[in-house]
Amino acid sequence: MNVDAFILARLDSSRLPRKHLLHIENKPIIQHLVERISKCKTIRKIIVCTTENITDDSLINFLEKEKILWFRGSEHDVIKRLLDAATAYKTDIIVDIEGDKLYTEPEFVDKSVDEIIYYNCDFVMGSSSSNSVDHSDHSIPAVFPAVIKKSALEKVYSMKNEKNTETGYRQYFTSNPIFQCRYITLPHLKIPKNLRLTIDYEQDIKLAQIIFKNLGNSFTFKDILKFVQNNPDILKITDVLKKEWTKNYNQKFLNHDKH
């Protein structure tokens, strides 16, 4: 059974253009993420999954220079892009990692892969609840991938009507009872409600610079929690973003079928 990681990345983000090539501690974000995922024990290949848009040519140039595998597909239909990439690489289980989830933890990737194989389910994701997932949560889901059976993704593709699945595409699984979903929780950890671990705005970059400068590249989620516990003021950097992100997300999700 082939298990491959697909990192979704494109450079024309409206909120933070070219963010995947922005540097943190003298290294592009996308390179940090690939290096973190390379520590996983369950992953056969790591592929950066980008678009056919000319704006992503410079990303491809960087990936080729660093000998990182890549795939180019649909710009707005993320489900099709993932499915086409999985077909091209003969993948059975897709480890779906959004390119702005810089803090994805290798141990949680392996745990998620083990979960989907052991329980023979369709979809696995980290969550604060064992019954559902809060898509506006930027803590637990930000350090876990979504792990998807290719056969389940094929089923979603055949069912969907929308041409634009760029926003909220994981909800095709989490909101449909025909799919067997499992959610991995971390109840033993005390997680600040205002912890935001993603890269969408300049403030996210500023927080990442502090974390990487102090913890390096091989830190764990527990390391982050301990660091912010000892330095609680750093979370104020991203406090203003939650309301703005939620507003933008809801607007995109409501309108994504118009494109």
C-alpha positions, 0 to 999 in steps of 0.5 A, a space after each residue: 500500500 503506497 502512502 504519499 504526502 501531498 503538500 498543497 501550495 500555490 503562490 498567489 495567495 491574496 492574504 500573503 502572496 508567495 508565502 511558501 517561498 518566504 524565509 524563516 530563519 534563512 530557509 523558505 517555508 516550503 523547505 522547512 515543511 518538507 524537511 519536517 515531513 521527511 522525518 515521518 516513518 510511514 511516508 513513501 514520497 513527499 510531493 508538493 502539489 501546486 497549480 498550472 498557473 504561471 505564477 507558480 513557475 518560480 515555486 517549481 524552479 525552487 523545487 527542482 533546484 532542491 530535488 523535491 518532487 512536484 505535481 501541477 494540476 487544477 488551480 481551484 479544484 483542489 480535489 481534482 488536483 489531489 486526485 490527479 496527483 495521487 493517480 500520477 504517483 500510484 498512491 493508495 493513501 493520501 496524506 494531505 498537508 496544506 502548505 501553510 501548516 508549517 507546524 505539522 508534526 511527523 509523529 502525528 502524521 504517522 499516527 494518522 496513517 496508522 489509524 486509517 490503516 488499522 480502522 480501515 476508514 476513509 478519512 482521519 484528521 486531528 481535532 479537539 473533538 472525537 466526533 467532529 472537527 472545527 475548521 476554524 481551529 488553528 491548533 490541533 488541526 494545524 499540527 495534523 494532516 488529513 489522511 484520505 483513502 484515494 478510493 474515498 477521494 474518487 467517490 467525492 469527486 464523482 459526487 461533487 457539483 462544485 468546480 471550485 473546491 479550494 475552500 472547505 474541501 475537507 468538509 465533503 468528508 466530515 459532513 457526509 455520513 457515507 464516509 467513515 471518519 475518525 478524529 484524533 484528539 489530544 486530551 492530555 494537553 493543555 492548549 491555549 484557546 488563542 494558539 494559532 499555528 498557520 501561515 496566512 498573514 504577516 503576524 503569523 510569519 512574525 510568530 513563526 520567526 520567534 518559534 523557529 529561532 528559539 526551537 529550531 526545526 525539529 520541535 514537537 507540539 509539546 515543545 511549542 506548548 511549553 514555549 508559549 506557556 513560558 512566553 504567553 505574550 507572544 500569542 498576542 501577535 496573532 490575537 487579532 487574526 481569528 475574527 478576520 480569518 473566520 469572516 474570510 473563510 465563511 465568505 469563501 465557503 459560501 461563494 466557492 460554488 460560484 466559480 
